[in-house]
Amino acid sequence: MKVLVTGGMGYIGSHTCIQMIEAGMTPVILDNLYNSKPTVLERIEKVCGARPEFIEADIRDKAALVEAMRAHNIEAVIHFAGLKAVGESVEKPLEYYDNNVNGTLVLVDAMREAGV
């Protein structure tokens, strides 16, 4: 099963991808690298012997999401692309709202359009 993992370069997302690979699934990571680094892919490969496909994109970019889902024949989505730092959320509430609420709505709309 091919699964799009948004925020898959973060701690929870990357560990989920490792478990998915070990269970025989195929994660495709989509992340904007806001709170992570490309070296996470190397660590995933070192742990489980497989390097997931990676798409650098933002969950608020509907066209990129639809293209990724169609190009990779995505069957399901696990959504971890949320901002979570409490202090920063107080300083930048609109940015957090846009990413976490609007981004989720854009993702769901893209899933509907791509037939996922």
ZIDALIN-V443229 format. One record per helix or strand of 3 or more residues. SS is the DSSP state (hx for helix, st for strand). FROM is the first residue (numbers start at 1). TO is the last residue. If there is no record, write none. Layout:
SS:FROM:TO + SS:FROM:TO
This chain:
st:2:6 + hx:11:22 + st:26:31 + hx:39:48 + st:53:56 + hx:62:71 + st:76:79 + hx:86:91 + hx:93:114
